[in-house]
Amino acid sequence: QVQLVESGGGLVQAGDSLRLSCSASGRTFSYRTTLGWFRQAPGKDREFVVGIKWGTSNAYYADSVKGRFTISRDIAKDTVYLQMNSLQPEDTAIYYCAADFGRETSITTRVYEYDSWGQGTQVTVSS
């Protein structure tokens, strides 16, 4: 099993930037692993933000963050990053990192298809 630990959350103002990190330990990632970022605002369902294939670095973004957020990974550090620019109050949520070991090439947006989850990091954007 893999352990995922998120960090980098905080309180910022609208228009500011943050970079989240997700560090992994335990089970190593393979070429087919997808690392995803999800978020959950109070009273709302957890939603997909972005995912990246560990082997190819191909990424898929939710429309709500496209052009503002960028995902990247550092293979040597077993770490995934989420650079968030032009943050807005609607981006306020707990952000979770997750790993999907099952799909060869595709990036799933479904919460239940991810096998391992971190504990989350709070991002709060004030207006």
N, C-alpha and C positions, 0 to 999 in steps of 0.2 A: 504494500500500500504506500501511497505517496502522501507526504504532508506538505500542505501549501500554506504559506504565511504571507498575508498582505501587509503592506505598510505604505505610508506616504499620504494618508488622508489628512484632512484638516478643515479649517474654516477660512474661506477666502471670499473676496468680493466678486461681483459680476464682472466678467471680462478678464479675470485673473487666470493663471495656469496652475496646474498641479501635475506631479508625476507619481503615479502609483507603481509599486513594485510587488511582485509575487515570486517568492523564493520557494524552491522545492527541495525536499529531502526524501530519502527512502527510495522508492521505486524510480528508476531512471526513465526518461522519456525516449520514445522511439520515433522513427521517421514519421509514423502515422498519427502520433499523438496530436490532439488539438488542445491548446490552452485558450480558455475563454474568460472574458470578463462579463459579469452580470451586475445588475444593480437592483436594489429594492428600496423604494420610497415608502414612507409610512402609509399604511392602508392600501398599498398596491401590491400586485404580484411581482415576483422577481422577473426581470426582463433581460434579454440578451443585449449586450453592448457591442462586443467585437470578439472575434476568435482568430487564432493564427495556427497554422500547421507547423509543428516543430521542425519537420524536415525541410520543407520548401520555403517557409516564411510567408506563404500565401495567406492573405487575411480577408476577412469579410466583416463589414461594418453595418450596424443598424443605421437606418436613414437618419435617425435623430442625432447621430454624432458624426456622421460622415463629413469630412473636411475640417473637423475640430479636434477629433481624437486620433491618436496614432498608436498602434500597438507594435511592439518590437520584442525580440527575444535575444538573450545572450546565452549561447549554448554552453560556453565554458563555466558560466556561473549558475546554470539551471534556473534562470530568472527571466520572467516576462515583465515588461514595462507597459504602462499605459500613460502616454503623454496626453494631458487634457488641456486644451487651450480654449479661450473664449468661453469660459464657464458661465453658465446661466443658473438662476435659482431652480429651474426645473431639473437640473442635473443633481440636485441634492438627493442623496441616497446612501445606503450602505453598499459598498462595492465589493463584490466577491470574485475571487479567482477560482477557476474550476478546470479540471482535466478530463478529457474524453479519450479513452484508449482504444475505442472500438472501430472508428471509421477510417478507411484506407485513404481517401482523398478529400471527402467532403467535410464541411464545417457545419455542424448542427447548431441550431439556435434553441433547441428544446432543453429546458432545465433538466428533465428527467433522464436525458441521455448522457449526462456528465457523471463520471464515476467518483471523483474526489473533489472536495470543496475546502476552501480556506474559511477562516472565521469572520472575514469581512473587515473593511476599514471605512469609517464614516467620512463622507465628503459633504460639507455644508457650504452652500453658496448664498451669500446675502446680497440683497438687491441695493 
